Amino acid sequence: VFNTADNTTAAITLAGGATPTTGGLTLDGLFLYVGGSDSKVHKVDLTTNSDTAQIAVTISPDFVVVKAK
């Protein structure tokens, strides 16, 4: 990830060693939802740079969209 506030980068490891295929950022910039090679959507908390949830889906998530409320 790239932090625009201080121009730094950080690596985020997905649970289970999955590799990212796609992603979508929430409008508030707090969470990133990433499609993984493990057929799960990973919820990444950008305040801690950690993969906090893995959501199993029945398809390979090659396109993730975050819809505003």
N, CA, C and O atoms as CSV, one atom per row, in Angstrom:
chain,resi,resn,atom,element,x,y,z
A,1,VAL,N,N,0.838,-1.181,0.000
A,1,VAL,CA,C,0.000,0.000,0.000
A,1,VAL,C,C,0.878,1.238,0.000
A,1,VAL,O,O,2.035,1.190,0.419
A,2,PHE,N,N,0.329,2.337,-0.468
A,2,PHE,CA,C,1.034,3.615,-0.465
A,2,PHE,C,C,0.260,4.597,0.399
A,2,PHE,O,O,-0.932,4.817,0.182
A,3,ASN,N,N,0.933,5.183,1.372
A,3,ASN,CA,C,0.331,6.163,2.261
A,3,ASN,C,C,0.609,7.549,1.702
A,3,ASN,O,O,1.757,7.991,1.678
A,4,THR,N,N,-0.429,8.233,1.255
A,4,THR,CA,C,-0.250,9.553,0.645
A,4,THR,C,C,0.059,10.634,1.672
A,4,THR,O,O,0.593,11.685,1.320
A,5,ALA,N,N,-0.271,10.386,2.941
A,5,ALA,CA,C,-0.015,11.385,3.980
A,5,ALA,C,C,1.478,11.570,4.232
A,5,ALA,O,O,1.944,12.692,4.435
A,6,ASP,N,N,2.236,10.455,4.219
A,6,ASP,CA,C,3.667,10.572,4.506
A,6,ASP,C,C,4.559,9.962,3.416
A,6,ASP,O,O,5.763,9.790,3.606
A,7,ASN,N,N,3.941,9.639,2.266
A,7,ASN,CA,C,4.682,9.109,1.111
A,7,ASN,C,C,5.506,7.860,1.428
A,7,ASN,O,O,6.649,7.729,0.989
A,8,THR,N,N,4.908,6.945,2.197
A,8,THR,CA,C,5.592,5.693,2.519
A,8,THR,C,C,4.823,4.517,1.927
A,8,THR,O,O,3.642,4.624,1.598
A,9,THR,N,N,5.518,3.404,1.801
A,9,THR,CA,C,4.882,2.179,1.330
A,9,THR,C,C,4.981,1.114,2.410
A,9,THR,O,O,5.842,1.178,3.287
A,10,ALA,N,N,4.088,0.134,2.333
A,10,ALA,CA,C,4.106,-0.993,3.264
A,10,ALA,C,C,3.568,-2.217,2.544
A,10,ALA,O,O,2.687,-2.113,1.691
A,11,ALA,N,N,4.104,-3.366,2.894
A,11,ALA,CA,C,3.610,-4.628,2.341
A,11,ALA,C,C,2.588,-5.223,3.302
A,11,ALA,O,O,2.758,-5.174,4.520
A,12,ILE,N,N,1.530,-5.782,2.738
A,12,ILE,CA,C,0.505,-6.445,3.544
A,12,ILE,C,C,0.417,-7.891,3.074
A,12,ILE,O,O,0.176,-8.158,1.897
A,13,THR,N,N,0.612,-8.812,3.994
A,13,THR,CA,C,0.541,-10.231,3.674
A,13,THR,C,C,-0.888,-10.719,3.851
A,13,THR,O,O,-1.502,-10.491,4.894
A,14,LEU,N,N,-1.419,-11.390,2.835
A,14,LEU,CA,C,-2.753,-11.950,2.937
A,14,LEU,C,C,-2.687,-13.281,3.679
A,14,LEU,O,O,-1.712,-14.022,3.560
A,15,ALA,N,N,-3.730,-13.573,4.441
A,15,ALA,CA,C,-3.805,-14.818,5.198
A,15,ALA,C,C,-3.701,-16.018,4.271
A,15,ALA,O,O,-4.187,-15.988,3.140
A,16,GLY,N,N,-3.066,-17.066,4.758
A,16,GLY,CA,C,-2.959,-18.298,3.987
A,16,GLY,C,C,-2.000,-18.225,2.817
A,16,GLY,O,O,-1.951,-19.144,1.999
A,17,GLY,N,N,-1.229,-17.139,2.722
A,17,GLY,CA,C,-0.277,-17.000,1.617
A,17,GLY,C,C,-0.916,-16.699,0.277
A,17,GLY,O,O,-0.288,-16.878,-0.767
A,18,ALA,N,N,-2.167,-16.242,0.295
A,18,ALA,CA,C,-2.863,-15.914,-0.958
A,18,ALA,C,C,-2.187,-14.737,-1.641
A,18,ALA,O,O,-1.590,-13.880,-0.990
A,19,THR,N,N,-2.290,-14.711,-2.959
A,19,THR,CA,C,-1.799,-13.561,-3.719
A,19,THR,C,C,-3.005,-12.760,-4.196
A,19,THR,O,O,-4.043,-13.340,-4.516
A,20,PRO,N,N,-2.881,-11.437,-4.246
A,20,PRO,CA,C,-4.016,-10.600,-4.653
A,20,PRO,C,C,-4.292,-10.704,-6.150
A,20,PRO,O,O,-3.374,-10.818,-6.962
A,21,THR,N,N,-5.579,-10.662,-6.494
A,21,THR,CA,C,-5.982,-10.666,-7.898
A,21,THR,C,C,-6.666,-9.364,-8.290
A,21,THR,O,O,-6.623,-8.967,-9.454
A,22,THR,N,N,-7.294,-8.701,-7.331
A,22,THR,CA,C,-8.021,-7.464,-7.569
A,22,THR,C,C,-8.316,-6.818,-6.231
A,22,THR,O,O,-8.077,-7.431,-5.190
A,23,GLY,N,N,-8.823,-5.607,-6.229
A,23,GLY,CA,C,-9.147,-4.973,-4.962
A,23,GLY,C,C,-10.048,-3.783,-5.108
A,23,GLY,O,O,-10.190,-3.214,-6.191
A,24,GLY,N,N,-10.659,-3.410,-4.002
A,24,GLY,CA,C,-11.519,-2.241,-3.948
A,24,GLY,C,C,-11.387,-1.584,-2.592
A,24,GLY,O,O,-11.389,-2.263,-1.566
A,25,LEU,N,N,-11.272,-0.255,-2.579
A,25,LEU,CA,C,-11.057,0.522,-1.367
A,25,LEU,C,C,-12.367,1.168,-0.938
A,25,LEU,O,O,-13.128,1.655,-1.774
A,26,THR,N,N,-12.634,1.171,0.383
A,26,THR,CA,C,-13.822,1.870,0.864
A,26,THR,C,C,-13.609,3.375,0.738
A,26,THR,O,O,-12.474,3.851,0.730
A,27,LEU,N,N,-14.706,4.117,0.639
A,27,LEU,CA,C,-14.613,5.562,0.427
A,27,LEU,C,C,-13.893,6.286,1.556
A,27,LEU,O,O,-13.243,7.305,1.321
A,28,ASP,N,N,-14.000,5.772,2.781
A,28,ASP,CA,C,-13.322,6.418,3.909
A,28,ASP,C,C,-11.843,6.045,3.992
A,28,ASP,O,O,-11.115,6.591,4.822
A,29,GLY,N,N,-11.397,5.130,3.149
A,29,GLY,CA,C,-9.996,4.749,3.115
A,29,GLY,C,C,-9.543,3.865,4.254
A,29,GLY,O,O,-8.342,3.689,4.457
A,30,LEU,N,N,-10.488,3.301,5.007
A,30,LEU,CA,C,-10.122,2.483,6.162
A,30,LEU,C,C,-9.926,1.009,5.823
A,30,LEU,O,O,-9.152,0.318,6.486
A,31,PHE,N,N,-10.618,0.525,4.803
A,31,PHE,CA,C,-10.557,-0.892,4.472
A,31,PHE,C,C,-10.318,-1.105,2.985
A,31,PHE,O,O,-10.763,-0.328,2.141
A,32,LEU,N,N,-9.610,-2.171,2.697
A,32,LEU,CA,C,-9.364,-2.601,1.333
A,32,LEU,C,C,-9.865,-4.031,1.226
A,32,LEU,O,O,-9.469,-4.887,2.018
A,33,TYR,N,N,-10.719,-4.295,0.269
A,33,TYR,CA,C,-11.203,-5.654,0.017
A,33,TYR,C,C,-10.443,-6.186,-1.184
A,33,TYR,O,O,-10.455,-5.584,-2.258
A,34,VAL,N,N,-9.777,-7.326,-0.993
A,34,VAL,CA,C,-8.883,-7.871,-2.000
A,34,VAL,C,C,-9.331,-9.268,-2.392
A,34,VAL,O,O,-9.511,-10.130,-1.533
A,35,GLY,N,N,-9.512,-9.496,-3.693
A,35,GLY,CA,C,-9.756,-10.847,-4.188
A,35,GLY,C,C,-8.445,-11.609,-4.117
A,35,GLY,O,O,-7.396,-11.087,-4.496
A,36,GLY,N,N,-8.502,-12.843,-3.632
A,36,GLY,CA,C,-7.286,-13.622,-3.476
A,36,GLY,C,C,-7.249,-14.858,-4.346
A,36,GLY,O,O,-8.280,-15.332,-4.825
A,37,SER,N,N,-6.053,-15.373,-4.543
A,37,SER,CA,C,-5.865,-16.588,-5.335
A,37,SER,C,C,-6.458,-17.814,-4.647
A,37,SER,O,O,-6.546,-18.882,-5.252
A,38,ASP,N,N,-6.866,-17.667,-3.389
A,38,ASP,CA,C,-7.452,-18.764,-2.623
A,38,ASP,C,C,-8.980,-18.796,-2.710
A,38,ASP,O,O,-9.630,-19.483,-1.922
A,39,SER,N,N,-9.555,-18.061,-3.660
A,39,SER,CA,C,-11.006,-17.957,-3.846
A,39,SER,C,C,-11.712,-17.365,-2.629
A,39,SER,O,O,-12.833,-17.752,-2.299
A,40,LYS,N,N,-11.044,-16.428,-1.970
A,40,LYS,CA,C,-11.631,-15.697,-0.855
A,40,LYS,C,C,-11.445,-14.206,-1.103
A,40,LYS,O,O,-10.532,-13.785,-1.814
A,41,VAL,N,N,-12.334,-13.415,-0.500
A,41,VAL,CA,C,-12.173,-11.968,-0.495
A,41,VAL,C,C,-11.610,-11.615,0.878
A,41,VAL,O,O,-12.188,-11.969,1.905
A,42,HIS,N,N,-10.488,-10.920,0.886
A,42,HIS,CA,C,-9.801,-10.588,2.129
A,42,HIS,C,C,-10.113,-9.143,2.503
A,42,HIS,O,O,-9.988,-8.236,1.680
A,43,LYS,N,N,-10.522,-8.942,3.766
A,43,LYS,CA,C,-10.782,-7.596,4.280
A,43,LYS,C,C,-9.509,-7.123,4.975
A,43,LYS,O,O,-9.100,-7.689,5.989
A,44,VAL,N,N,-8.894,-6.092,4.429
A,44,VAL,CA,C,-7.644,-5.569,4.971
A,44,VAL,C,C,-7.939,-4.269,5.704
A,44,VAL,O,O,-8.482,-3.327,5.126
A,45,ASP,N,N,-7.575,-4.228,6.983
A,45,ASP,CA,C,-7.716,-3.030,7.803
A,45,ASP,C,C,-6.488,-2.157,7.557
A,45,ASP,O,O,-5.371,-2.545,7.900
A,46,LEU,N,N,-6.687,-0.990,6.970
A,46,LEU,CA,C,-5.561,-0.143,6.606
A,46,LEU,C,C,-5.019,0.680,7.771
A,46,LEU,O,O,-3.995,1.346,7.621
A,47,THR,N,N,-5.680,0.648,8.927
A,47,THR,CA,C,-5.107,1.309,10.106
A,47,THR,C,C,-4.047,0.423,10.753
A,47,THR,O,O,-3.138,0.918,11.419
A,48,THR,N,N,-4.169,-0.893,10.552
A,48,THR,CA,C,-3.193,-1.832,11.115
A,48,THR,C,C,-2.418,-2.588,10.039
A,48,THR,O,O,-1.494,-3.342,10.346
A,49,ASN,N,N,-2.799,-2.382,8.767
A,49,ASN,CA,C,-2.196,-3.101,7.637
A,49,ASN,C,C,-2.237,-4.609,7.842
A,49,ASN,O,O,-1.246,-5.308,7.632
A,50,SER,N,N,-3.406,-5.098,8.257
A,50,SER,CA,C,-3.539,-6.536,8.484
A,50,SER,C,C,-4.798,-7.082,7.834
A,50,SER,O,O,-5.806,-6.387,7.704
A,51,ASP,N,N,-4.717,-8.339,7.430
A,51,ASP,CA,C,-5.833,-9.067,6.822
A,51,ASP,C,C,-6.712,-9.568,7.962
A,51,ASP,O,O,-6.389,-10.561,8.614
A,52,THR,N,N,-7.836,-8.868,8.202
A,52,THR,CA,C,-8.646,-9.148,9.386
A,52,THR,C,C,-9.781,-10.133,9.150
A,52,THR,O,O,-10.336,-10.663,10.113
A,53,ALA,N,N,-10.140,-10.393,7.906
A,53,ALA,CA,C,-11.223,-11.341,7.623
A,53,ALA,C,C,-11.037,-11.935,6.246
A,53,ALA,O,O,-10.554,-11.275,5.326
A,54,GLN,N,N,-11.426,-13.192,6.118
A,54,GLN,CA,C,-11.377,-13.880,4.840
A,54,GLN,C,C,-12.783,-14.401,4.554
A,54,GLN,O,O,-13.327,-15.203,5.313
A,55,ILE,N,N,-13.349,-13.940,3.470
A,55,ILE,CA,C,-14.733,-14.248,3.123
A,55,ILE,C,C,-14.733,-15.243,1.968
A,55,ILE,O,O,-14.295,-14.926,0.862
A,56,ALA,N,N,-15.230,-16.455,2.239
A,56,ALA,CA,C,-15.265,-17.490,1.210
A,56,ALA,C,C,-16.353,-17.169,0.189
A,56,ALA,O,O,-17.474,-16.809,0.550
A,57,VAL,N,N,-16.011,-17.303,-1.070
A,57,VAL,CA,C,-16.972,-17.118,-2.148
A,57,VAL,C,C,-16.922,-18.349,-3.047
A,57,VAL,O,O,-15.952,-19.106,-3.015
A,58,THR,N,N,-17.947,-18.545,-3.832
A,58,THR,CA,C,-18.035,-19.758,-4.659
A,58,THR,C,C,-17.400,-19.593,-6.032
A,58,THR,O,O,-17.411,-20.520,-6.843
A,59,ILE,N,N,-16.845,-18.410,-6.293
A,59,ILE,CA,C,-16.190,-18.146,-7.572
A,59,ILE,C,C,-14.791,-17.596,-7.309
A,59,ILE,O,O,-14.474,-17.234,-6.176
A,60,SER,N,N,-13.971,-17.530,-8.318
A,60,SER,CA,C,-12.664,-16.897,-8.193
A,60,SER,C,C,-12.861,-15.386,-8.258
A,60,SER,O,O,-13.298,-14.878,-9.290
A,61,PRO,N,N,-12.551,-14.648,-7.182
A,61,PRO,CA,C,-12.824,-13.204,-7.161
A,61,PRO,C,C,-11.827,-12.432,-8.019
A,61,PRO,O,O,-10.774,-12.010,-7.539
A,62,ASP,N,N,-12.170,-12.254,-9.290
A,62,ASP,CA,C,-11.257,-11.530,-10.182
A,62,ASP,C,C,-11.704,-10.085,-10.405
A,62,ASP,O,O,-11.097,-9.358,-11.192
A,63,PHE,N,N,-12.774,-9.668,-9.705
A,63,PHE,CA,C,-13.258,-8.291,-9.811
A,63,PHE,C,C,-13.984,-7.958,-8.526
A,63,PHE,O,O,-15.035,-8.536,-8.252
A,64,VAL,N,N,-13.453,-7.038,-7.724
A,64,VAL,CA,C,-14.059,-6.652,-6.459
A,64,VAL,C,C,-14.484,-5.193,-6.538
A,64,VAL,O,O,-13.710,-4.329,-6.949
A,65,VAL,N,N,-15.727,-4.929,-6.140
A,65,VAL,CA,C,-16.265,-3.569,-6.125
A,65,VAL,C,C,-16.794,-3.285,-4.728
A,65,VAL,O,O,-17.449,-4.139,-4.130
A,66,VAL,N,N,-16.521,-2.098,-4.200
A,66,VAL,CA,C,-17.044,-1.684,-2.910
A,66,VAL,C,C,-18.135,-0.655,-3.163
A,66,VAL,O,O,-17.882,0.408,-3.730
A,67,LYS,N,N,-19.356,-0.983,-2.736
A,67,LYS,CA,C,-20.500,-0.091,-2.953
A,67,LYS,C,C,-20.696,0.816,-1.749
A,67,LYS,O,O,-20.707,0.348,-0.611
A,68,ALA,N,N,-20.851,2.108,-1.995
A,68,ALA,CA,C,-21.113,3.067,-0.916
A,68,ALA,C,C,-22.501,2.855,-0.365
A,68,ALA,O,O,-23.414,2.463,-1.092
A,69,LYS,N,N,-22.666,3.116,0.934
A,69,LYS,CA,C,-23.987,2.993,1.563
A,69,LYS,C,C,-24.889,4.109,1.126
A,69,LYS,O,O,-26.043,4.174,1.551
